[in-house]
Amino acid sequence: MWRNTAPPVRLFVLDARACIPLLISVVYWSWTTLYIGLTGMVFFTVISWFGLTVPAVTRLLRRWLVGRVRPAVPVWRRRRLA
């Protein structure tokens, strides 16, 4: 019973979060929102093809923006010779 609770929700081959931009474009119909919705679906499909989820991509982007070294201790509290 609890075996299938961890996998992400999918609608056919798409992640369920990929359908949110398309839903927005259906609710507020214009060409601009249709293009945004299709672009969002393509983005979510590509990251799903790479085996990533949305939280994993945000962590990856945050690491790319901040850099490799993220010290937890401020510079003035570091022990230099210890």
C-alpha positions in Angstrom: 0.0 0.0 0.0 2.8 2.5 0.9 5.1 1.3 -1.8 4.0 3.9 -4.5 3.9 7.1 -2.3 7.4 8.4 -3.0 7.4 8.6 -6.9 6.4 11.9 -8.4 2.9 12.3 -9.8 2.8 11.8 -13.5 0.2 12.4 -16.2 1.2 10.0 -19.0 4.9 10.8 -19.5 4.8 14.4 -18.0 5.4 15.4 -14.4 2.3 16.8 -12.9 4.0 20.1 -12.2 4.6 20.4 -16.0 0.9 20.8 -16.6 0.5 23.8 -14.3 1.8 26.3 -16.9 -0.5 24.8 -19.5 -3.4 25.0 -17.0 -2.7 28.7 -16.6 -2.7 29.2 -20.3 -6.1 27.4 -20.6 -7.7 29.5 -17.9 -6.4 32.8 -19.2 -6.4 32.4 -22.9 -4.1 34.4 -25.1 -1.2 33.7 -27.4 1.4 35.0 -24.8 0.2 32.6 -22.1 0.1 29.8 -24.5 3.7 30.3 -25.4 4.6 30.6 -21.7 2.7 27.4 -21.0 4.4 25.5 -23.8 7.8 26.8 -22.8 7.1 25.7 -19.2 6.1 22.3 -20.3 9.2 21.9 -22.4 11.4 23.1 -19.5 9.8 20.6 -17.1 10.0 17.8 -19.7 13.7 18.5 -20.3 14.6 18.4 -16.6 12.5 15.3 -16.1 14.4 13.7 -19.0 17.7 14.4 -17.2 16.2 12.7 -14.1 15.9 15.9 -12.0 13.0 17.4 -10.1 12.1 21.0 -9.6 13.6 21.2 -6.0 16.8 19.5 -7.3 17.0 22.1 -10.1 16.6 25.0 -7.7 19.3 23.6 -5.5 21.5 23.2 -8.6 20.9 26.8 -9.7 21.5 28.1 -6.1 24.8 26.2 -6.0 25.8 27.6 -9.4 25.0 31.2 -8.4 26.6 31.1 -4.9 29.6 29.0 -5.8 31.4 26.0 -4.4 32.6 27.4 -1.1 29.8 28.3 1.3 31.3 28.5 4.8 29.0 27.9 7.6 31.2 29.9 10.1 31.8 33.6 9.6 35.3 34.7 8.7 35.9 36.5 12.0 35.0 33.3 14.0 37.2 30.8 12.1 40.1 29.2 13.9 43.1 29.8 11.6 45.7 27.4 13.0 43.5 24.7 14.6 
